[in-house]
Amino acid sequence: MPRKVQRTNTISIRLTDEEKLDWELKAHAAGLSISQLAREAMNRVKVMNVGDRAIQIQRTYQIAKIGNNLNQIARWANTYTNTIEAVEVITYLIAIEKALLALKFTKGSEE
């Protein structure tokens, strides 16, 4: 039989009456104490450090810029749909879209 862990440290959290009731109801529904519920919830949280957050913000900004440029190119291609250049541009747009989708799914699988 596993040894019971002795927990001696306490953390206080201020809650509204509604938040406290919500936590109590969730804990009861899960068959847990509020402490167990909080520990389980905290164990599922991934915390990003400041550097990671800055990289994510920059990445999002760069992808948004790429999206804006692609929209401008797509508008041009839709305007000049009968030219060979438009067909070539659309081909490149499709390739870029596939690359961006691959990036999105690669990044999403890390989280």
N, CA, C and O atoms as a GROMACS GRO file, in nm:
protein
  444
    1MET      N    1   0.084  -0.119   0.000
    1MET     CA    2   0.000   0.000   0.000
    1MET      C    3   0.088   0.124   0.000
    1MET      O    4   0.181   0.133   0.080
    2PRO      N    5   0.060   0.223  -0.090
    2PRO     CA    6   0.144   0.342  -0.098
    2PRO      C    7   0.139   0.423   0.031
    2PRO      O    8   0.037   0.429   0.100
    3ARG      N    9   0.252   0.482   0.061
    3ARG     CA   10   0.264   0.565   0.180
    3ARG      C   11   0.189   0.696   0.159
    3ARG      O   12   0.200   0.757   0.053
    4LYS      N   13   0.114   0.740   0.259
    4LYS     CA   14   0.040   0.865   0.250
    4LYS      C   15   0.136   0.983   0.264
    4LYS      O   16   0.219   0.986   0.355
    5VAL      N   17   0.124   1.079   0.172
    5VAL     CA   18   0.210   1.196   0.174
    5VAL      C   19   0.159   1.294   0.279
    5VAL      O   20   0.040   1.325   0.285
    6GLN      N   21   0.250   1.343   0.361
    6GLN     CA   22   0.214   1.441   0.463
    6GLN      C   23   0.227   1.581   0.402
    6GLN      O   24   0.338   1.624   0.369
    7ARG      N   25   0.117   1.650   0.388
    7ARG     CA   26   0.118   1.786   0.333
    7ARG      C   27   0.103   1.884   0.448
    7ARG      O   28   0.002   1.885   0.518
    8THR      N   29   0.206   1.967   0.467
    8THR     CA   30   0.205   2.059   0.581
    8THR      C   31   0.202   2.206   0.540
    8THR      O   32   0.186   2.293   0.625
    9ASN      N   33   0.217   2.234   0.411
    9ASN     CA   34   0.218   2.373   0.364
    9ASN      C   35   0.080   2.417   0.320
    9ASN      O   36   0.000   2.337   0.271
   10THR      N   37   0.052   2.546   0.339
   10THR     CA   38  -0.079   2.601   0.306
   10THR      C   39  -0.061   2.723   0.214
   10THR      O   40   0.032   2.802   0.232
   11ILE      N   41  -0.151   2.735   0.118
   11ILE     CA   42  -0.158   2.854   0.032
   11ILE      C   43  -0.300   2.909   0.045
   11ILE      O   44  -0.397   2.834   0.032
   12SER      N   45  -0.311   3.039   0.069
   12SER     CA   46  -0.443   3.102   0.079
   12SER      C   47  -0.478   3.169  -0.054
   12SER      O   48  -0.392   3.231  -0.117
   13ILE      N   49  -0.602   3.156  -0.094
   13ILE     CA   50  -0.651   3.218  -0.216
   13ILE      C   51  -0.780   3.292  -0.183
   13ILE      O   52  -0.870   3.235  -0.120
   14ARG      N   53  -0.789   3.416  -0.225
   14ARG     CA   54  -0.911   3.493  -0.202
   14ARG      C   55  -1.010   3.466  -0.316
   14ARG      O   56  -0.974   3.473  -0.434
   15LEU      N   57  -1.133   3.437  -0.278
   15LEU     CA   58  -1.238   3.407  -0.375
   15LEU      C   59  -1.364   3.484  -0.340
   15LEU      O   60  -1.386   3.519  -0.224
   16THR      N   61  -1.445   3.511  -0.440
   16THR     CA   62  -1.578   3.564  -0.414
   16THR      C   63  -1.664   3.448  -0.362
   16THR      O   64  -1.624   3.332  -0.371
   17ASP      N   65  -1.780   3.480  -0.310
   17ASP     CA   66  -1.871   3.375  -0.265
   17ASP      C   67  -1.908   3.282  -0.380
   17ASP      O   68  -1.917   3.160  -0.362
   18GLU      N   69  -1.930   3.341  -0.499
   18GLU     CA   70  -1.967   3.261  -0.616
   18GLU      C   71  -1.853   3.169  -0.658
   18GLU      O   72  -1.876   3.052  -0.690
   19GLU      N   73  -1.730   3.221  -0.658
   19GLU     CA   74  -1.614   3.138  -0.696
   19GLU      C   75  -1.597   3.023  -0.597
   19GLU      O   76  -1.572   2.909  -0.637
   20LYS      N   77  -1.610   3.053  -0.468
   20LYS     CA   78  -1.595   2.950  -0.365
   20LYS      C   79  -1.700   2.840  -0.384
   20LYS      O   80  -1.668   2.721  -0.378
   21LEU      N   81  -1.824   2.881  -0.406
   21LEU     CA   82  -1.930   2.784  -0.428
   21LEU      C   83  -1.902   2.700  -0.553
   21LEU      O   84  -1.922   2.578  -0.553
   22ASP      N   85  -1.856   2.764  -0.659
   22ASP     CA   86  -1.824   2.694  -0.783
   22ASP      C   87  -1.715   2.590  -0.758
   22ASP      O   88  -1.726   2.477  -0.806
   23TRP      N   89  -1.610   2.627  -0.685
   23TRP     CA   90  -1.502   2.534  -0.655
   23TRP      C   91  -1.554   2.418  -0.571
   23TRP      O   92  -1.519   2.302  -0.596
   24GLU      N   93  -1.636   2.449  -0.472
   24GLU     CA   94  -1.691   2.343  -0.386
   24GLU      C   95  -1.776   2.245  -0.466
   24GLU      O   96  -1.768   2.124  -0.447
   25LEU      N   97  -1.859   2.299  -0.556
   25LEU     CA   98  -1.944   2.213  -0.639
   25LEU      C   99  -1.860   2.125  -0.733
   25LEU      O  100  -1.889   2.007  -0.750
   26LYS      N  101  -1.758   2.184  -0.792
   26LYS     CA  102  -1.671   2.106  -0.882
   26LYS      C  103  -1.597   1.997  -0.806
   26LYS      O  104  -1.587   1.884  -0.852
   27ALA      N  105  -1.546   2.032  -0.689
   27ALA     CA  106  -1.475   1.933  -0.608
   27ALA      C  107  -1.569   1.820  -0.568
   27ALA      O  108  -1.534   1.702  -0.578
   28HIS      N  109  -1.689   1.856  -0.524
   28HIS     CA  110  -1.788   1.755  -0.483
   28HIS      C  111  -1.824   1.664  -0.600
   28HIS      O  112  -1.830   1.542  -0.585
   29ALA      N  113  -1.847   1.724  -0.717
   29ALA     CA  114  -1.884   1.645  -0.835
   29ALA      C  115  -1.773   1.549  -0.875
   29ALA      O  116  -1.800   1.440  -0.926
   30ALA      N  117  -1.648   1.590  -0.851
   30ALA     CA  118  -1.534   1.504  -0.887
   30ALA      C  119  -1.498   1.408  -0.775
   30ALA      O  120  -1.410   1.322  -0.791
   31GLY      N  121  -1.565   1.421  -0.660
   31GLY     CA  122  -1.533   1.335  -0.547
   31GLY      C  123  -1.399   1.370  -0.484
   31GLY      O  124  -1.330   1.282  -0.432
   32LEU      N  125  -1.362   1.498  -0.488
   32LEU     CA  126  -1.234   1.544  -0.437
   32LEU      C  127  -1.254   1.652  -0.333
   32LEU      O  128  -1.361   1.714  -0.324
   33SER      N  129  -1.151   1.675  -0.254
   33SER     CA  130  -1.152   1.793  -0.168
   33SER      C  131  -1.111   1.912  -0.254
   33SER      O  132  -1.059   1.894  -0.365
   34ILE      N  133  -1.134   2.032  -0.205
   34ILE     CA  134  -1.092   2.151  -0.281
   34ILE      C  135  -0.940   2.149  -0.299
   34ILE      O  136  -0.891   2.187  -0.405
   35SER      N  137  -0.866   2.105  -0.198
   35SER     CA  138  -0.720   2.097  -0.210
   35SER      C  139  -0.679   2.000  -0.321
   35SER      O  140  -0.591   2.032  -0.401
   36GLN      N  141  -0.743   1.884  -0.326
   36GLN     CA  142  -0.712   1.787  -0.432
   36GLN      C  143  -0.746   1.844  -0.569
   36GLN      O  144  -0.668   1.830  -0.664
   37LEU      N  145  -0.861   1.908  -0.578
   37LEU     CA  146  -0.903   1.969  -0.705
   37LEU      C  147  -0.801   2.073  -0.750
   37LEU      O  148  -0.762   2.074  -0.867
   38ALA      N  149  -0.757   2.159  -0.659
   38ALA     CA  150  -0.661   2.263  -0.693
   38ALA      C  151  -0.527   2.202  -0.735
   38ALA      O  152  -0.467   2.248  -0.832
   39ARG      N  153  -0.480   2.099  -0.664
   39ARG     CA  154  -0.354   2.035  -0.701
   39ARG      C  155  -0.363   1.973  -0.840
   39ARG      O  156  -0.273   1.988  -0.922
   40GLU      N  157  -0.473   1.902  -0.866
   40GLU     CA  158  -0.489   1.840  -0.997
   40GLU      C  159  -0.496   1.944  -1.108
   40GLU      O  160  -0.437   1.927  -1.215
   41ALA      N  161  -0.568   2.052  -1.082
   41ALA     CA  162  -0.578   2.159  -1.182
   41ALA      C  163  -0.441   2.222  -1.208
   41ALA      O  164  -0.405   2.246  -1.324
   42MET      N  165  -0.365   2.249  -1.104
   42MET     CA  166  -0.234   2.312  -1.120
   42MET      C  167  -0.136   2.218  -1.191
   42MET      O  168  -0.048   2.264  -1.263
   43ASN      N  169  -0.150   2.089  -1.171
   43ASN     CA  170  -0.061   1.994  -1.238
   43ASN      C  171  -0.086   1.988  -1.388
   43ASN      O  172   0.001   1.944  -1.464
   44ARG      N  173  -0.204   2.033  -1.433
   44ARG     CA  174  -0.236   2.033  -1.576
   44ARG      C  175  -0.196   2.164  -1.645
   44ARG      O  176  -0.197   2.170  -1.768
   45VAL      N  177  -0.161   2.266  -1.570
   45VAL     CA  178  -0.132   2.398  -1.627
   45VAL      C  179   0.013   2.402  -1.676
   45VAL      O  180   0.106   2.365  -1.605
   46LYS      N  181   0.029   2.450  -1.800
   46LYS     CA  182   0.162   2.473  -1.855
   46LYS      C  183   0.190   2.623  -1.844
   46LYS      O  184   0.115   2.704  -1.897
   47VAL      N  185   0.295   2.657  -1.775
   47VAL     CA  186   0.330   2.797  -1.755
   47VAL      C  187   0.441   2.834  -1.851
   47VAL      O  188   0.544   2.766  -1.859
   48MET      N  189   0.420   2.942  -1.924
   48MET     CA  190   0.522   2.992  -2.016
   48MET      C  191   0.607   3.095  -1.943
   48MET      O  192   0.553   3.181  -1.873
   49ASN      N  193   0.739   3.086  -1.959
   49ASN     CA  194   0.821   3.189  -1.899
   49ASN      C  195   0.817   3.314  -1.987
   49ASN      O  196   0.766   3.309  -2.099
   50VAL      N  197   0.871   3.424  -1.937
   50VAL     CA  198   0.862   3.552  -2.007
   50VAL      C  199   0.927   3.543  -2.145
   50VAL      O  200   0.874   3.599  -2.241
   51GLY      N  201   1.038   3.474  -2.156
   51GLY     CA  202   1.106   3.460  -2.285
   51GLY      C  203   1.022   3.384  -2.386
   51GLY      O  204   1.013   3.424  -2.502
   52ASP      N  205   0.959   3.275  -2.342
   52ASP     CA  206   0.871   3.197  -2.430
   52ASP      C  207   0.754   3.282  -2.478
   52ASP      O  208   0.716   3.277  -2.595
   53ARG      N  209   0.698   3.362  -2.387
   53ARG     CA  210   0.584   3.446  -2.422
   53ARG      C  211   0.625   3.550  -2.527
   53ARG      O  212   0.551   3.575  -2.622
   54ALA      N  213   0.743   3.609  -2.510
   54ALA     CA  214   0.791   3.708  -2.607
   54ALA      C  215   0.811   3.645  -2.744
   54ALA      O  216   0.779   3.706  -2.847
   55ILE      N  217   0.865   3.524  -2.746
   55ILE     CA  218   0.885   3.453  -2.874
   55ILE      C  219   0.750   3.424  -2.938
   55ILE      O  220   0.734   3.441  -3.059
   56GLN      N  221   0.654   3.380  -2.859
   56GLN     CA  222   0.520   3.349  -2.912
   56GLN      C  223   0.454   3.474  -2.969
   56GLN      O  224   0.392   3.469  -3.075
   57ILE      N  225   0.466   3.587  -2.899
   57ILE     CA  226   0.409   3.713  -2.948
   57ILE      C  227   0.474   3.753  -3.079
   57ILE      O  228   0.405   3.794  -3.172
   58GLN      N  229   0.607   3.742  -3.088
   58GLN     CA  230   0.678   3.777  -3.211
   58GLN      C  231   0.639   3.684  -3.325
   58GLN      O  232   0.620   3.729  -3.438
   59ARG      N  233   0.628   3.555  -3.296
   59ARG     CA  234   0.588   3.458  -3.398
   59ARG      C  235   0.448   3.490  -3.451
   59ARG      O  236   0.425   3.487  -3.572
   60THR      N  237   0.357   3.519  -3.361
   60THR     CA  238   0.220   3.552  -3.401
   60THR      C  239   0.218   3.678  -3.487
   60THR      O  240   0.147   3.684  -3.587
   61TYR      N  241   0.298   3.778  -3.449
   61TYR     CA  242   0.307   3.903  -3.526
   61TYR      C  243   0.359   3.875  -3.667
   61TYR      O  244   0.305   3.926  -3.765
   62GLN      N  245   0.464   3.793  -3.677
   62GLN     CA  246   0.522   3.762  -3.808
   62GLN      C  247   0.423   3.684  -3.896
   62GLN      O  248   0.412   3.710  -4.015
   63ILE      N  249   0.352   3.589  -3.835
   63ILE     CA  250   0.253   3.513  -3.912
   63ILE      C  251   0.140   3.604  -3.959
   63ILE      O  252   0.089   3.588  -4.070
   64ALA      N  253   0.099   3.700  -3.875
   64ALA     CA  254  -0.005   3.795  -3.916
   64ALA      C  255   0.043   3.879  -4.033
   64ALA      O  256  -0.034   3.905  -4.126
   65LYS      N  257   0.169   3.921  -4.031
   65LYS     CA  258   0.224   3.998  -4.144
   65LYS      C  259   0.223   3.914  -4.272
   65LYS      O  260   0.189   3.963  -4.379
   66ILE      N  261   0.262   3.789  -4.259
   66ILE     CA  262   0.260   3.699  -4.375
   66ILE      C  263   0.118   3.686  -4.427
   66ILE      O  264   0.095   3.690  -4.548
   67GLY      N  265   0.023   3.669  -4.336
   67GLY     CA  266  -0.118   3.658  -4.377
   67GLY      C  267  -0.166   3.782  -4.451
   67GLY      O  268  -0.237   3.770  -4.551
   68ASN      N  269  -0.128   3.900  -4.403
   68ASN     CA  270  -0.166   4.024  -4.472
   68ASN      C  271  -0.108   4.029  -4.612
   68ASN      O  272  -0.177   4.065  -4.707
   69ASN      N  273   0.020   3.992  -4.625
   69ASN     CA  274   0.083   3.991  -4.757
   69ASN      C  275   0.015   3.890  -4.849
   69ASN      O  276  -0.007   3.918  -4.967
   70LEU      N  277  -0.019   3.774  -4.796
   70LEU     CA  278  -0.086   3.673  -4.877
   70LEU      C  279  -0.224   3.722  -4.923
   70LEU      O  280  -0.264   3.695  -5.036
   71ASN      N  281  -0.294   3.793  -4.837
   71ASN     CA  282  -0.424   3.848  -4.877
   71ASN      C  283  -0.409   3.948  -4.990
   71ASN      O  284  -0.491   3.949  -5.083
   72GLN      N  285  -0.307   4.031  -4.984
   72GLN     CA  286  -0.283   4.128  -5.093
   72GLN      C  287  -0.252   4.056  -5.224
   72GLN      O  288  -0.303   4.093  -5.330
   73ILE      N  289  -0.170   3.952  -5.215
   73ILE     CA  290  -0.136   3.875  -5.336
   73ILE      C  291  -0.260   3.804  -5.390
   73ILE      O  292  -0.282   3.800  -5.511
   74ALA      N  293  -0.340   3.748  -5.301
   74ALA     CA  294  -0.462   3.678  -5.344
   74ALA      C  295  -0.558   3.775  -5.412
   74ALA      O  296  -0.619   3.741  -5.514
   75ARG      N  297  -0.572   3.897  -5.358
   75ARG     CA  298  -0.658   3.997  -5.423
   75ARG      C  299  -0.607   4.028  -5.564
   75ARG      O  300  -0.686   4.038  -5.658
   76TRP      N  301  -0.475   4.044  -5.578
   76TRP     CA  302  -0.418   4.070  -5.710
   76TRP      C  303  -0.448   3.953  -5.803
   76TRP      O  304  -0.490   3.974  -5.917
   77ALA      N  305  -0.426   3.831  -5.756
   77ALA     CA  306  -0.448   3.713  -5.840
   77ALA      C  307  -0.594   3.701  -5.880
   77ALA      O  308  -0.623   3.660  -5.993
   78ASN      N  309  -0.687   3.736  -5.791
   78ASN     CA  310  -0.830   3.730  -5.825
   78ASN      C  311  -0.868   3.838  -5.925
   78ASN      O  312  -0.962   3.821  -6.003
   79THR      N  313  -0.796   3.949  -5.924
   79THR     CA  314  -0.823   4.056  -6.020
   79THR      C  315  -0.775   4.018  -6.160
   79THR      O  316  -0.840   4.047  -6.260
   80TYR      N  317  -0.659   3.952  -6.165
   80TYR     CA  318  -0.599   3.916  -6.294
   80TYR      C  319  -0.604   3.765  -6.315
   80TYR      O  320  -0.500   3.702  -6.335
   81THR      N  321  -0.722   3.709  -6.310
   81THR     CA  322  -0.737   3.563  -6.315
   81THR      C  323  -0.705   3.502  -6.451
   81THR      O  324  -0.683   3.381  -6.459
   82ASN      N  325  -0.702   3.580  -6.556
   82ASN     CA  326  -0.681   3.524  -6.690
   82ASN      C  327  -0.535   3.520  -6.731
   82ASN      O  328  -0.504   3.468  -6.838
   83THR      N  329  -0.446   3.572  -6.651
   83THR     CA  330  -0.306   3.577  -6.694
   83THR      C  331  -0.228   3.458  -6.640
   83THR      O  332  -0.263   3.399  -6.538
   84ILE      N  333  -0.122   3.423  -6.712
   84ILE     CA  334  -0.034   3.313  -6.671
   84ILE      C  335   0.032   3.346  -6.537
   84ILE      O  336   0.051   3.257  -6.454
   85GLU      N  337   0.067   3.474  -6.517
   85GLU     CA  338   0.131   3.514  -6.391
   85GLU      C  339   0.039   3.485  -6.272
   85GLU      O  340   0.086   3.444  -6.166
   86ALA      N  341  -0.091   3.507  -6.289
   86ALA     CA  342  -0.185   3.482  -6.181
   86ALA      C  343  -0.189   3.334  -6.146
   86ALA      O  344  -0.194   3.298  -6.028
   87VAL      N  345  -0.187   3.248  -6.247
   87VAL     CA  346  -0.187   3.104  -6.222
   87VAL      C  347  -0.061   3.064  -6.145
   87VAL      O  348  -0.067   2.982  -6.053
   88GLU      N  349   0.052   3.123  -6.183
   88GLU     CA  350   0.178   3.093  -6.114
   88GLU      C  351   0.174   3.143  -5.969
   88GLU      O  352   0.219   3.073  -5.878
   89VAL      N  353   0.120   3.262  -5.948
   89VAL     CA  354   0.108   3.318  -5.814
   89VAL      C  355   0.017   3.231  -5.728
   89VAL      O  356   0.048   3.203  -5.612
   90ILE      N  357  -0.094   3.189  -5.784
   90ILE     CA  358  -0.187   3.105  -5.709
   90ILE      C  359  -0.119   2.973  -5.670
   90ILE      O  360  -0.141   2.922  -5.560
   91THR      N  361  -0.039   2.917  -5.760
   91THR     CA  362   0.035   2.795  -5.730
   91THR      C  363   0.126   2.816  -5.609
   91THR      O  364   0.132   2.732  -5.519
   92TYR      N  365   0.197   2.929  -5.609
   92TYR     CA  366   0.285   2.961  -5.495
   92TYR      C  367   0.204   2.986  -5.368
   92TYR      O  368   0.246   2.945  -5.259
   93LEU      N  369   0.090   3.051  -5.380
   93LEU     CA  370   0.005   3.074  -5.263
   93LEU      C  371  -0.038   2.942  -5.199
   93LEU      O  372  -0.040   2.929  -5.076
   94ILE      N  373  -0.073   2.846  -5.282
   94ILE     CA  374  -0.115   2.716  -5.230
   94ILE      C  375   0.002   2.650  -5.157
   94ILE      O  376  -0.017   2.591  -5.050
   95ALA      N  377   0.122   2.659  -5.214
   95ALA     CA  378   0.240   2.601  -5.148
   95ALA      C  379   0.268   2.670  -5.015
   95ALA      O  380   0.302   2.604  -4.917
   96ILE      N  381   0.254   2.802  -5.011
   96ILE     CA  382   0.276   2.878  -4.888
   96ILE      C  383   0.171   2.840  -4.784
   96ILE      O  384   0.203   2.823  -4.666
   97GLU      N  385   0.046   2.827  -4.828
   97GLU     CA  386  -0.060   2.788  -4.736
   97GLU      C  387  -0.031   2.652  -4.673
   97GLU      O  388  -0.048   2.633  -4.553
   98LYS      N  389   0.014   2.557  -4.755
   98LYS     CA  390   0.047   2.423  -4.703
   98LYS      C  391   0.161   2.432  -4.601
   98LYS      O  392   0.158   2.364  -4.499
   99ALA      N  393   0.261   2.515  -4.630
   99ALA     CA  394   0.374   2.529  -4.537
   99ALA      C  395   0.328   2.591  -4.406
   99ALA      O  396   0.371   2.548  -4.299
  100LEU      N  397   0.241   2.692  -4.413
  100LEU     CA  398   0.190   2.756  -4.291
  100LEU      C  399   0.104   2.659  -4.210
  100LEU      O  400   0.111   2.658  -4.088
  101LEU      N  401   0.023   2.580  -4.278
  101LEU     CA  402  -0.058   2.481  -4.206
  101LEU      C  403   0.030   2.377  -4.137
  101LEU      O  404   0.001   2.335  -4.026
  102ALA      N  405   0.138   2.338  -4.204
  102ALA     CA  406   0.231   2.242  -4.143
  102ALA      C  407   0.295   2.304  -4.020
  102ALA      O  408   0.313   2.236  -3.919
  103LEU      N  409   0.330   2.432  -4.027
  103LEU     CA  410   0.385   2.503  -3.910
  103LEU      C  411   0.285   2.506  -3.796
  103LEU      O  412   0.320   2.481  -3.681
  104LYS      N  413   0.162   2.537  -3.830
  104LYS     CA  414   0.056   2.546  -3.729
  104LYS      C  415   0.040   2.414  -3.656
  104LYS      O  416   0.033   2.411  -3.533
  105PHE      N  417   0.034   2.304  -3.732
  105PHE     CA  418   0.013   2.173  -3.670
  105PHE      C  419   0.137   2.129  -3.594
  105PHE      O  420   0.125   2.064  -3.490
  106THR      N  421   0.256   2.164  -3.643
  106THR     CA  422   0.379   2.130  -3.571
  106THR      C  423   0.382   2.202  -3.439
  106THR      O  424   0.413   2.141  -3.336
  107LYS      N  425   0.352   2.331  -3.438
  107LYS     CA  426   0.351   2.409  -3.314
  107LYS      C  427   0.244   2.360  -3.220
  107LYS      O  428   0.268   2.349  -3.099
  108GLY      N  429   0.126   2.330  -3.270
  108GLY     CA  430   0.017   2.284  -3.187
  108GLY      C  431   0.046   2.151  -3.120
  108GLY      O  432  -0.003   2.125  -3.010
  109SER      N  433   0.125   2.066  -3.184
  109SER     CA  434   0.154   1.936  -3.126
  109SER      C  435   0.253   1.946  -3.012
  109SER      O  436   0.264   1.853  -2.932
  110GLU      N  437   0.328   2.058  -3.002
  110GLU     CA  438   0.423   2.078  -2.893
  110GLU      C  439   0.354   2.115  -2.765
  110GLU      O  440   0.406   2.090  -2.657
  111GLU      N  441   0.236   2.175  -2.774
  111GLU     CA  442   0.169   2.227  -2.656
  111GLU      C  443   0.084   2.126  -2.587
  111GLU      O  444   0.022   2.157  -2.486
   0.00000   0.00000   0.00000
